[in-house]
Structure formats: C-alpha cells, structure tokens
C-alpha cells in the first residue's frame, strides 16, 4: 500500500500545528497561571485563522490552482501573526513604550471573539512582562518562530501547487 500525500493531508497536517500551539497557550494560561496580554490574544487569533483556512482546504480538497490560493490565505494569516509577534518582541525589548495595555486590552476584549469565548480570547496580562523561557525562548519568540515556519511552508506550497497547475494545464 503506497502512501500518497494529497492536498487534503497537507492541509490537515498544517492545521494541527497552530491548533497544538493554541492548546499549549491555554495550558500556560489556565494551568500555569500566565495571563495572556492583548498581543498574545492577537497571536492566538492569527494561529486559529491559519488553522481555519487549512481545515477549509482539507475539507474542500481542491485542485492545485485552488490549493495555491488556500496556501496564499494561510501565508497572509501567518504574515499577520509575524507582524503581531514582531511588535510583541519589540515591546519586550522597549518596555518604556509597551503595547498600550489600557487601549489595546480594551480593544481586544471588545472583539466578538473575546465576548463569545472569554476563556480563550480575554486579555488580562502585560505585554512587557517577562515570563519564564521555554527551551531558551519566551512565548512571543516562539510565536515568531512558528509564524515564520508556517509562512515559509505556505509560500513553498504556493509555488509548488502553482507550478503543478501550470504543468497540468500544459498537457
């Protein structure tokens, strides 16, 4: 029996990564008492947006041209997460400027996601707070690394599936 790597399996595998990361964030929040800041919540939303697009791609199981569009949407979600994680890293290294906890926290907590699922999307932490590192990196650094990896994977898939669509159209 030969294992075939279909678009559906690729999308499903890519959906598992951000879902696992959000589960880890919930463990840190609810079991270890690390209150998420507004930028952490925006990171969660970007991870979940990436996962939702990947799940939609897995359900649809599109041809290569359309799969490349799904990968493009995933790349945009990862790029938005990269921006938020980069801003978070900047605020960690420049605590004088911070993330504007009073304004940003109010904005994030007024989003519909925070009202519907407060256990997942309610911000109550300080963006410039230094937490215990995991394997040498703090949480925003890990988010940046994972968003970069997801972005690169999505960009690779865009080029791979677009070239497959062009090769199929030439036949």
C-alpha positions in Angstrom: 0.0 0.0 0.0 1.5 3.3 -1.1 1.2 6.4 1.0 0.0 9.3 -1.2 0.5 12.9 0.0 -2.7 14.6 -1.1 -3.7 18.2 -0.7 -6.1 17.2 2.0 -3.4 15.5 4.1 -1.1 18.5 3.7 -3.8 20.9 4.8 -4.8 18.7 7.7 -1.2 18.4 8.9 -0.7 22.1 8.7 -3.9 22.7 10.6 -2.7 20.6 13.5 0.4 22.8 14.2 -1.4 26.0 15.1 -4.1 24.1 17.0 -1.5 22.4 19.1 0.2 25.8 19.8 -3.1 27.3 20.9 -3.7 24.3 23.2 -0.2 25.0 24.7 -1.2 28.6 25.2 -4.3 27.5 27.1 -2.2 25.2 29.2 0.1 28.1 30.1 -2.9 30.3 30.8 -5.2 28.1 32.8 -2.8 25.6 34.4 0.3 27.6 34.9 -1.3 31.0 35.6 0.3 33.0 32.8 -2.2 35.7 31.9 -2.2 36.5 28.2 -1.6 40.0 27.1 -3.5 41.6 24.2 -0.8 40.8 21.7 -0.8 37.1 22.8 -4.6 37.1 22.1 -4.0 38.5 18.6 -1.3 35.8 18.1 -3.9 33.2 19.1 -6.4 34.6 16.6 -3.8 34.6 13.8 -2.9 30.9 14.6 -6.6 30.0 14.6 -7.2 31.8 11.4 -4.4 29.9 9.8 -5.9 26.6 11.1 -9.4 27.5 9.9 -8.1 28.2 6.4 -6.1 24.9 6.5 -9.2 23.0 7.7 -11.3 24.5 4.9 -8.6 23.4 2.4 -8.6 19.9 3.9 -12.4 19.7 3.6 -12.5 21.1 0.1 -9.5 19.1 -1.2 -9.1 21.4 -4.1 -7.1 21.0 -7.3 -3.6 22.5 -7.4 -4.6 26.0 -8.6 -7.2 26.5 -5.9 -4.9 24.8 -3.3 -2.4 27.5 -4.0 -5.0 30.1 -3.2 -5.7 28.4 0.1 -1.9 28.4 0.8 -1.9 32.1 -0.1 -4.6 32.8 2.5 -2.6 30.8 5.1 0.5 32.8 4.2 -1.4 36.0 4.9 -2.6 34.7 8.3 1.0 33.7 9.1 2.3 37.1 8.0 -0.2 38.9 10.2 0.9 36.7 13.1 4.5 37.6 12.3 3.7 41.2 12.5 2.0 40.9 15.8 4.7 38.7 17.3 7.4 41.1 15.9 5.6 44.0 17.6 5.4 42.0 20.8 9.1 41.3 20.7 9.8 44.9 20.1 7.7 45.9 23.1 9.6 43.3 25.3 12.9 45.0 24.4 11.5 48.5 24.7 9.2 48.3 27.8 9.0 52.0 28.1 6.8 52.0 25.0 4.9 48.8 25.8 1.8 47.8 23.9 -0.6 50.3 25.4 -2.2 47.9 27.7 -5.1 50.2 28.6 -6.1 50.9 25.0 -5.0 47.6 23.4 -6.6 45.5 26.2 -9.9 47.3 25.8 -9.9 46.9 22.0 -9.0 43.1 22.2 -11.5 42.4 24.9 -14.3 44.2 23.0 -13.8 41.9 19.9 -16.6 39.5 19.3 -14.2 36.5 19.8 -13.5 37.7 23.4 -17.1 38.0 24.2 -18.0 34.6 22.7 -15.0 32.6 24.1 -13.5 34.6 27.0 -11.6 31.6 28.3 -9.7 31.7 25.0 -9.6 35.3 23.9 -9.8 37.5 27.0 -6.6 39.6 27.6 -5.5 40.3 31.1 -1.7 40.4 31.1 1.0 42.9 30.5 2.8 42.8 27.1 6.1 43.8 28.5 6.1 41.2 31.3 9.0 38.8 31.2 7.8 35.2 31.6 9.8 32.1 32.2 11.5 30.9 29.0 10.8 27.5 27.5 13.9 26.0 25.9 15.6 29.3 25.9 12.9 31.4 24.2 10.0 33.3 25.7 6.5 32.8 24.4 6.5 35.7 21.8 9.8 34.5 20.4 8.3 31.0 20.0 5.2 32.6 18.3 7.5 34.4 15.9 9.5 31.3 15.1 6.3 29.3 14.4 4.7 32.0 12.3 7.9 32.2 10.3 7.8 28.4 9.8 4.1 28.4 8.8 4.7 31.3 6.4 7.6 29.6 4.7 5.7 26.3 4.4 2.7 28.2 2.9 5.0 30.1 0.5 6.6 26.8 -0.6 3.1 25.3 -1.2 2.0 28.3 -3.2 4.9 27.8 -5.6 4.7 24.0 -5.7 1.0 23.9 -6.4 1.0 26.8 -8.9 3.7 25.0 -10.9 1.7 21.8 -10.7 -1.3 23.7 -12.0 0.7 25.1 -14.9 2.2 21.7 -15.7 -1.3 20.2 -15.7 -2.7 23.0 -17.9 0.1 22.4 -20.5 -1.0 18.8 -21.2 
